Amino acid sequence: MTLRIIIADDHPVVRIGTKAVIESSGVGQVVAEASTVAELMTALSEHPCDVLVTDYSMPGGQQADGFAMIEMIRRRFPTLPVLMLSVSNNLAILRMVVATGVLGLVDKTSSMDELPTAIQTVQRGMPYVSQTLKERIDAIGTNSVEEGEAKPLSPREVEVLRLLGSGMTVKEIALHLHKSVSTISRQKGDAMLKLGLKGDAELFDYLRDGER
């Protein structure tokens, strides 16, 4: 079966290279491309596809940060397999990405030879982490981010972390979301527990890294 694939990245060179690897391998056909979040959501609405291959974050309003973009994709297209092209080796970032429903992680700064296999793997509903990312994770002495390691974050937990990353305090988030401070604090704590984060220092380290 020839898979229908949408690719999204704000760098034309990455899109060109990704498309070339996909189509030359015979794994599938690129049915649409996007360079912003708005273009991606339009493409997903207008072009049926089997796998989305996307950058972590792209220009595009409030969803430009990766967490919000991925959460919106999962909400609108819950059954669509998502493969993310990553440049991060921050374990907390990778865990959060997996927890929001991304099945595959491929390092776009190295060889893309693994991309066809990764696409086929996530299309079957199985997780995939590229070898270079595994090596980076092993080098910092942490656990794997593959299936079974990350617990899913709720949409509200993702939203709380996104707002924390934007610079808001717990009290400000509570006012913004019309919730109590204790509720927001609990959701923040639950999210940190699921991601294996210990303390605010680690939390803000990965939120800061996630903005790059």
Salt bridges, closest charged atoms under 4 A:
ASP9 OD1 - HIS11 ND1 3.19
ASP9 OD2 - LYS108 NZ 2.92
ASP10 OD1 - HIS11 ND1 3.41
GLU33 OE1 - ARG15 NE 3.36
GLU33 OE2 - LYS19 NZ 3.71
ASP50 OD1 - ARG4 NH2 3.20
ASP55 OD1 - LYS108 NZ 3.15
GLU71 OE1 - ARG75 NH1 2.49
ASP107 OD2 - ARG136 NH2 2.84
GLU146 OE2 - LYS134 NZ 3.45
GLU157 OE1 - LYS194 NZ 2.92
GLU159 OE2 - ARG162 NH2 3.17
ASP190 OD2 - ARG186 NH1 3.73
ASP200 OD1 - LYS188 NZ 2.97
ASP205 OD1 - ARG208 NH2 2.65
